């Protein structure tokens, strides 16, 4: 298991890349930050983030497969912390 703060830092960097100019650098992104409410992440951006997570962390961090196990309401309520815990648990 790795340090979740390292995973969080990497994930924030990925989010900034994926969201481009839509990413607000003044927003404090933490484990409780919601992808839909706080970041207003579009579904295509979530897919791009999933691809980056898997490219960076390897096939064990199959974000798309993990997302497919979630119910729609769980995906809507997904937080940065949920993804950090998924990535840390996959490694």
ChimeraX attribute file (.defattr): number of C-alpha atoms within 10 A of each C-alpha:
attribute: neighborCount
match mode: 1-to-1
recipient: residues
	/A:1	9
	/A:2	10
	/A:3	9
	/A:4	15
	/A:5	12
	/A:6	11
	/A:7	18
	/A:8	21
	/A:9	14
	/A:10	14
	/A:11	21
	/A:12	17
	/A:13	11
	/A:14	18
	/A:15	23
	/A:16	15
	/A:17	16
	/A:18	19
	/A:19	18
	/A:20	11
	/A:21	9
	/A:22	13
	/A:23	16
	/A:24	12
	/A:25	10
	/A:26	6
	/A:27	10
	/A:28	10
	/A:29	20
	/A:30	14
	/A:31	16
	/A:32	12
	/A:33	18
	/A:34	19
	/A:35	20
	/A:36	16
	/A:37	12
	/A:38	13
	/A:39	18
	/A:40	13
	/A:41	18
	/A:42	12
	/A:43	11
	/A:44	10
	/A:45	16
	/A:46	18
	/A:47	15
	/A:48	16
	/A:49	22
	/A:50	21
	/A:51	15
	/A:52	18
	/A:53	21
	/A:54	16
	/A:55	12
	/A:56	12
	/A:57	15
	/A:58	13
	/A:59	12
	/A:60	11
	/A:61	22
	/A:62	18
	/A:63	21
	/A:64	15
	/A:65	10
	/A:66	12
	/A:67	16
	/A:68	10
	/A:69	10
	/A:70	12
	/A:71	9
	/A:72	11
	/A:73	8
	/A:74	11
	/A:75	14
	/A:76	13
	/A:77	13
	/A:78	19
	/A:79	20
	/A:80	20
	/A:81	19
	/A:82	15
	/A:83	21
	/A:84	21
	/A:85	15
	/A:86	15
	/A:87	24
	/A:88	18
	/A:89	12
	/A:90	15
	/A:91	12
